[in-house]
């Protein structure tokens, strides 16, 4: 994996973890389970596992990444990797209930990270169109439809959270600071 793709994947994992932590905070009394943190983080870290080899081969990196994960015995992560570009099962009914799977958190987090920087969906769309649109109206239409769904998903996710879409970067920084503090303080502060 190229260094820039690794850095992107690490930031996607941070954004996905922030989303999950805030969903956990607002999940009080809900009757549906949250995705496991290790599944969300693993899926985010591996979502572009096949991107490097696919850059030169022009293959579908999401499908190839799924195949890599399946080959190594990780079917749950394979589903996340396969759907990080386009969600196959877009479920507004489930989202309206505040019920999100790991694949949706990773899909959304990926759309909020350009390279290794948290950006708005609009900024990310502009980059995707410029980089992958190939001045092809049909391809642009597919990209735009996908981002329309992502914007809808964003509304559902943030309706369940106590933070706003513009707070993600600050929440990631706070998470980074908290985790750095834990590295130097292995015991809880009240010990």
Secondary structure as UniProt FT lines:
FT   HELIX           3..25
FT   TURN            28..29
FT   HELIX           37..46
FT   TURN            47..50
FT   HELIX           51..57
FT   HELIX           61..71
FT   TURN            72..73
FT   HELIX           75..82
FT   HELIX           92..96
FT   TURN            97..98
FT   HELIX           102..111
FT   STRAND          113..114
FT   TURN            115..116
FT   STRAND          117..118
FT   HELIX           121..132
FT   TURN            134..135
FT   HELIX           137..159
FT   HELIX           165..167
FT   HELIX           168..184
FT   TURN            189..190
//
